[in-house]
Amino acid sequence: MTTHFITAEIDLQETPTELQKVIEAELQKQGEPLRWAITSVNVARQKATVEAVITRVSAE
């Protein structure tokens, strides 16, 4: 198992609950999230930047 630092750009959602679900679903595509945070929001583009630490199972 290895850990990775990733950055993702997520479309802003109508509610914080929806935004959390979209973020978690996107991070699951990359691996198992250990922690994540929204680090910036671009209101003009309606995008949020998320930084996360994930784990992936190594294929050995």
TISE-21995 format. One line per field, with one value per atom (N, C-alpha, C, O): residue number from 0; residue in one letter; atom name; x, y, z. Coordinates in Angstrom, 1 decimal, padded with zeros to 4 digits. Example, Ala and Ser with C-alpha at 12.3 -4.5 7.8 and 13.67 -1.06 7.14 Angstrom:
BEGIN
seq	(0:0:0:0:1:1:1:1)
type	(A:A:A:A:S:S:S:S)
atom	(N:CA:C:O:N:CA:C:O)
xx	(013.2:012.3:013.2:014.2:012.8:013.7:012.9:013.4)
yy	(-005.7:-004.5:-003.3:-003.3:-002.2:-001.1:000.0:001.1)
zz	(007.8:007.8:007.8:008.5:007.1:007.1:007.9:008.0)
end
This chain:
BEGIN
seq	(0:0:0:0:1:1:1:1:2:2:2:2:3:3:3:3:4:4:4:4:5:5:5:5:6:6:6:6:7:7:7:7:8:8:8:8:9:9:9:9:10:10:10:10:11:11:11:11:12:12:12:12:13:13:13:13:14:14:14:14:15:15:15:15:16:16:16:16:17:17:17:17:18:18:18:18:19:19:19:19:20:20:20:20:21:21:21:21:22:22:22:22:23:23:23:23:24:24:24:24:25:25:25:25:26:26:26:26:27:27:27:27:28:28:28:28:29:29:29:29:30:30:30:30:31:31:31:31:32:32:32:32:33:33:33:33:34:34:34:34:35:35:35:35:36:36:36:36:37:37:37:37:38:38:38:38:39:39:39:39:40:40:40:40:41:41:41:41:42:42:42:42:43:43:43:43:44:44:44:44:45:45:45:45:46:46:46:46:47:47:47:47:48:48:48:48:49:49:49:49:50:50:50:50:51:51:51:51:52:52:52:52:53:53:53:53:54:54:54:54:55:55:55:55:56:56:56:56:57:57:57:57:58:58:58:58:59:59:59:59)
type	(M:M:M:M:T:T:T:T:T:T:T:T:H:H:H:H:F:F:F:F:I:I:I:I:T:T:T:T:A:A:A:A:E:E:E:E:I:I:I:I:D:D:D:D:L:L:L:L:Q:Q:Q:Q:E:E:E:E:T:T:T:T:P:P:P:P:T:T:T:T:E:E:E:E:L:L:L:L:Q:Q:Q:Q:K:K:K:K:V:V:V:V:I:I:I:I:E:E:E:E:A:A:A:A:E:E:E:E:L:L:L:L:Q:Q:Q:Q:K:K:K:K:Q:Q:Q:Q:G:G:G:G:E:E:E:E:P:P:P:P:L:L:L:L:R:R:R:R:W:W:W:W:A:A:A:A:I:I:I:I:T:T:T:T:S:S:S:S:V:V:V:V:N:N:N:N:V:V:V:V:A:A:A:A:R:R:R:R:Q:Q:Q:Q:K:K:K:K:A:A:A:A:T:T:T:T:V:V:V:V:E:E:E:E:A:A:A:A:V:V:V:V:I:I:I:I:T:T:T:T:R:R:R:R:V:V:V:V:S:S:S:S:A:A:A:A:E:E:E:E)
atom	(N:CA:C:O:N:CA:C:O:N:CA:C:O:N:CA:C:O:N:CA:C:O:N:CA:C:O:N:CA:C:O:N:CA:C:O:N:CA:C:O:N:CA:C:O:N:CA:C:O:N:CA:C:O:N:CA:C:O:N:CA:C:O:N:CA:C:O:N:CA:C:O:N:CA:C:O:N:CA:C:O:N:CA:C:O:N:CA:C:O:N:CA:C:O:N:CA:C:O:N:CA:C:O:N:CA:C:O:N:CA:C:O:N:CA:C:O:N:CA:C:O:N:CA:C:O:N:CA:C:O:N:CA:C:O:N:CA:C:O:N:CA:C:O:N:CA:C:O:N:CA:C:O:N:CA:C:O:N:CA:C:O:N:CA:C:O:N:CA:C:O:N:CA:C:O:N:CA:C:O:N:CA:C:O:N:CA:C:O:N:CA:C:O:N:CA:C:O:N:CA:C:O:N:CA:C:O:N:CA:C:O:N:CA:C:O:N:CA:C:O:N:CA:C:O:N:CA:C:O:N:CA:C:O:N:CA:C:O:N:CA:C:O:N:CA:C:O:N:CA:C:O:N:CA:C:O:N:CA:C:O:N:CA:C:O:N:CA:C:O)
xx	(000.9:000.0:000.9:001.9:000.6:001.3:000.4:-000.8:001.0:000.2:000.6:001.8:-000.3:-000.1:-000.8:-001.9:-000.2:-000.8:-001.4:-000.6:-002.7:-003.3:-004.0:-004.4:-004.3:-005.1:-006.2:-005.9:-007.4:-008.5:-009.3:-009.4:-009.8:-010.7:-012.1:-012.4:-013.0:-014.4:-015.3:-015.1:-016.4:-017.4:-018.2:-018.5:-018.4:-019.2:-020.6:-021.2:-021.2:-022.6:-023.5:-023.1:-024.8:-025.8:-025.7:-026.0:-025.4:-025.3:-024.0:-023.4:-023.6:-022.4:-022.4:-021.4:-023.6:-023.7:-023.5:-022.8:-024.0:-023.8:-022.3:-021.8:-021.7:-020.3:-019.4:-018.5:-019.7:-019.0:-019.1:-018.1:-020.3:-020.5:-019.7:-019.1:-019.7:-019.0:-017.5:-016.8:-017.0:-015.6:-015.2:-014.2:-015.9:-015.6:-015.7:-014.8:-016.6:-016.7:-015.6:-015.0:-015.2:-014.0:-012.7:-011.9:-012.5:-011.3:-011.3:-010.2:-012.4:-012.5:-012.0:-011.5:-012.1:-011.6:-010.1:-009.5:-009.4:-008.0:-007.4:-006.3:-008.2:-007.8:-008.6:-009.7:-008.1:-008.9:-008.4:-007.3:-009.3:-008.9:-008.6:-009.4:-007.5:-007.2:-007.6:-008.2:-007.4:-007.9:-007.9:-007.2:-008.8:-008.9:-009.3:-009.9:-009.0:-009.4:-009.6:-008.9:-010.6:-010.8:-009.8:-009.8:-008.9:-007.8:-008.1:-007.4:-008.9:-009.3:-010.6:-011.0:-011.2:-012.5:-012.4:-012.1:-012.7:-012.8:-014.2:-014.9:-014.8:-016.2:-016.6:-017.6:-015.7:-016.0:-016.1:-017.0:-015.3:-015.3:-016.2:-016.4:-016.7:-017.5:-016.8:-017.3:-015.5:-014.6:-014.0:-013.7:-013.8:-013.1:-011.9:-012.0:-010.8:-009.6:-009.5:-009.6:-009.3:-009.3:-007.9:-007.4:-007.2:-006.0:-006.3:-007.0:-005.7:-006.0:-004.8:-003.9:-004.8:-003.9:-004.7:-005.7:-004.2:-005.0:-004.0:-002.8:-004.6:-003.8:-004.2:-005.4:-003.2:-003.5:-002.8:-001.7:-003.4:-002.8:-001.8:-002.1:-000.6:000.5:000.3:-000.1:000.5:000.4:001.7:002.5:002.1:003.4:003.3:004.3)
yy	(-001.2:000.0:001.2:001.3:002.2:003.4:004.6:004.6:005.7:006.9:007.9:007.9:008.7:009.7:011.0:011.0:012.1:013.4:013.8:013.8:014.1:014.5:015.8:016.2:016.4:017.6:017.3:016.8:017.8:017.6:018.9:019.7:019.1:020.3:019.8:018.9:020.3:019.9:021.0:022.1:020.7:021.7:022.0:021.1:023.3:023.6:023.1:023.0:022.7:022.1:023.1:024.1:022.7:023.6:023.7:024.7:022.5:022.5:021.9:021.2:022.2:021.6:020.1:019.4:019.5:018.1:017.4:016.4:018.0:017.5:017.7:016.8:018.8:019.0:017.9:017.4:017.6:016.6:015.3:014.5:014.9:013.6:013.5:012.5:014.6:014.7:014.6:013.9:015.3:015.2:013.8:013.3:013.2:011.9:010.8:009.9:011.0:010.1:010.2:009.2:011.5:011.7:011.2:010.6:011.3:010.8:009.3:008.7:008.7:007.2:006.6:005.5:007.4:006.9:006.8:006.0:007.6:007.6:006.6:006.1:006.3:005.4:005.6:006.2:005.2:005.4:006.7:006.8:007.7:009.0:008.8:008.2:009.3:009.4:010.7:010.8:011.8:013.1:014.0:013.7:015.0:015.9:017.3:017.4:018.3:019.7:020.5:020.3:021.4:022.4:023.5:024.1:023.7:024.7:026.0:027.0:026.0:027.2:027.1:026.0:028.2:028.3:029.4:030.5:029.1:030.0:030.3:029.5:031.3:031.6:031.9:031.4:032.6:032.9:031.6:031.6:030.7:029.4:028.3:027.3:028.6:027.7:026.4:025.3:026.5:025.3:025.4:026.5:024.2:024.1:023.3:022.3:023.7:022.8:022.1:022.6:020.8:019.9:019.2:018.7:019.2:018.5:017.3:017.5:016.2:015.0:014.1:014.1:013.3:012.2:010.9:010.7:010.0:008.8:007.6:007.8:006.4:005.2:004.4:004.4:003.7:002.7:001.4:001.4:000.3:-001.0:-001.2:-001.0:-001.5:-001.7:-003.1:-004.1:-003.1:-004.3:-004.9:-004.6:-005.8:-006.5:-007.9:-008.6)
zz	(000.0:000.0:000.0:000.7:-000.8:-000.9:-000.7:-001.0:-000.3:-000.1:-001.2:-001.7:-001.6:-002.7:-002.3:-001.7:-002.7:-002.6:-003.9:-004.9:-004.0:-005.3:-005.2:-004.1:-006.3:-006.4:-007.4:-008.5:-007.1:-008.0:-008.1:-007.2:-009.3:-009.5:-009.6:-010.5:-008.8:-008.7:-009.0:-008.6:-009.7:-010.0:-008.6:-007.9:-008.4:-007.2:-007.3:-008.4:-006.2:-006.2:-005.5:-004.9:-005.5:-004.9:-003.4:-002.8:-002.8:-001.3:-000.9:-001.6:000.4:000.9:001.0:000.7:001.2:001.3:-000.1:-000.2:-001.1:-002.5:-002.8:-003.5:-002.5:-002.8:-002.1:-002.7:-000.9:-000.2:-000.9:-001.0:-001.3:-002.0:-003.3:-003.6:-004.0:-005.3:-005.1:-005.8:-004.1:-003.8:-003.4:-003.9:-002.5:-002.0:-003.2:-003.2:-004.1:-005.2:-006.1:-006.6:-006.4:-007.3:-006.7:-007.4:-005.4:-004.7:-004.7:-004.8:-004.6:-004.6:-005.9:-005.9:-007.0:-008.3:-008.3:-009.0:-007.4:-007.3:-006.3:-006.4:-005.3:-004.2:-003.0:-003.1:-001.9:-000.6:000.1:000.5:000.2:000.8:002.3:003.0:002.7:004.2:004.7:005.8:004.0:004.4:003.1:002.1:003.2:002.0:002.6:003.6:001.7:002.1:000.8:-000.2:000.9:-000.2:000.1:001.1:-000.9:-000.6:-001.4:-001.0:-002.4:-003.0:-003.8:-004.1:-004.0:-004.8:-005.8:-005.4:-007.0:-008.1:-008.4:-009.1:-007.9:-008.0:-009.5:-010.0:-010.2:-011.6:-012.4:-013.3:-012.2:-012.9:-012.3:-012.9:-011.1:-010.3:-010.1:-010.3:-009.6:-009.4:-008.0:-007.5:-007.4:-006.1:-006.3:-007.0:-005.7:-005.8:-004.5:-003.4:-004.6:-003.5:-003.5:-004.5:-002.3:-002.1:-001.2:-000.2:-001.5:-000.7:-000.6:-001.4:000.5:000.6:000.5:001.2:-000.4:-000.6:-000.5:-000.5:-000.3:-000.4:-001.5:-001.9:-002.1:-003.2:-002.9:-002.3:-003.3:-003.1:-004.2:-005.4:-003.8:-004.8:-005.5:-004.8:-006.8:-007.6:-007.7:-008.6:-006.8:-006.8:-007.1:-007.2)
end
